[in-house]
């Protein structure tokens, strides 16, 4: 399941569903029975202004997710080498009780300036004024597209490994894909 704003998270969710032969849905489409009966759950969320779009949903459903094999992929603009920022996103957005038992994958998304709402363009332009890194600043002003099917390979492999009897509990791992 996933929640995104401009399409990158949906694209990654669809690719993951194709690779695993699993159904893909938004959190709004997901039924309580589907959530309850799942043993392994892959959840995708984009980041908007430092906050996961699924932040509230994760808090609301933490009790239902606590005993599941949980993988969370977070689609954001932050490059993989900015681990301090990525760790902060995870810490601030994933409830503590879930953070300890889920595997988190950061996957770089895209920003297509012409597709953004005027408010999002304005917010991004203002944020770019404070950016010290010239590469980061250029990405904020001109946009970028890092969406690539190969970016899902670590997550897909982790799911497949969870489905084999030799794998134990996966705890608190952080993965980034740039």
N, C-alpha and C positions, 0 to 999 in steps of 0.2 A: 504494500500500500504506500501511497505517497501523497504529498501535497507540495505544489510548486506554484510559481506565479507567471513565469514567461516561457515555459516549455522544456527547459533543460532537464529538470527533475522527472517530468513525465517521460521524456525520451529515455533517460537512464532506466527508469522503472520498466518501461516496455521492453528494452533490451534484456534486462535481468529476467523478466517473465519469460521471454522467448528462450533464453539459454537454459533456464531451469524447468521450462514447461509448466509454469505456475500461472494462475490467474493474477491479474493486476487490477487494482481498484484504488480509488481515492478513499480517504477516510470517511467521507460522507456516504460512499456506496457500500462500505463494509458493514456486514451485519454482526450483531453480538454473537451469534452462533459461530460464524466463521472465525472470529477472534478467539472465542473460547476453545474451539476444537483444534486450532493450529498448534503444532509443536514448535515449529521454526517460523519466525516472522521476520521479514525484511521490510523495513520502514525507510522511506526516503523523504527528505524535507529540504527545501531550499532555505537559504538564510536571507533575511531581509532586515537591513539596518542592525546587524549583529544578533538577530533573534531568529530562531527556527520558526517557520510557519506552523510547525506541529508542536511547539512548546506547550501550549495549553492542553492539547490532545494527549500528549505524553503524560502530563501531570494527572489529567482526568482518568486515564486508563492504566496508570502504573500498577494498580493492584491486579489487573487482568494480565499484565505483561510480565510480572515478576518471576513466574516460574516457566517462562518460555525461553527457547533459544532465540535470542534477539540480535539482529544485525541492523544497524542504523547507518544509512548513507546520507551524508550531508553535502549538498551541492552549493558551492559558494565561489566567490571571486578570489578568495584568499589563496595565494600560491602555497604549494606543499612545503616550501622551505620556511614558512612563517609559523612554525610549530607552536610558538607561544600564543599566538592569536588563535590558532585552531583549537588548542587545548582550552583556552578561555571560552570559546564558543561552546564547546562540549560541556564544560563545567557549569556555565551559566544557563544552559538550556535543557540539559538532560537531568531529570530528577535523580538525586543521589542514589536512591534505591535501585534504579535501572542502570546507572553509570557503572556500577560494580559488576554487573552481569551481562552487559552487552558489548558487542564488538562494533566500533565506530570506524567508518570509512569516510574520509573527506575526498570528494571528487570535484575537480574544478569545473565550473559551468561556463556560462557565456553572458555577455552583456551586449545587446544590440541596441545602440542608442536610439535609433529611429523607432523601435518597438516599445520603448518605455513610455509610461504616462508622463505628462508634463511635470507632475509632482516628483516622480522618481528621477527624471532628468535633472531637475533643479537640485534635489537632495544630493545626487551624485556629483554635480558640478561644484556644489559648495564643499563637499567632502574632498574633492580633488585639490581645492585650494590649500588644504592643510597637508596634503601628501608630500612627504619628503623624498620618497623613492621615485625617480623619474619613470621607471617602467610601470610602477603602480599608477602613477599620475596619468600616464599616456593611456593605460587601460581604462581608467575612469572617464577620460575625455573622449577617446576614440572608440572604446568598446573592445571586445575580444571574443573569441570563440574557441574554447578548449574542449568542447563536447566531442568525445571520441568513444566508440564502442569498446575499445581496448581498456578503457578506464574501469570497466566493470569486472575485469578478470579476477583481481584479488578477492572481491566480494563473492563472486560466483564460486570460486575455488573454496572459499571458507564455508559456504553453504554446503557444498558437496562433501567437504571433509566432516562437517557436523552430522551428515547423514550416514557416515560409516561407523560401525560399532567400536572401532579402535580409538575414536576421538573422545577426549574428556571434555569437561566444561571449559568454555572459552570465557576468559575474564578480562575486562578492562583494556583490551588492545586498541591501539590507535593506528589507523592506516591513512596515508594520504596518497592521492594520485593527482599529478599535475598535468 
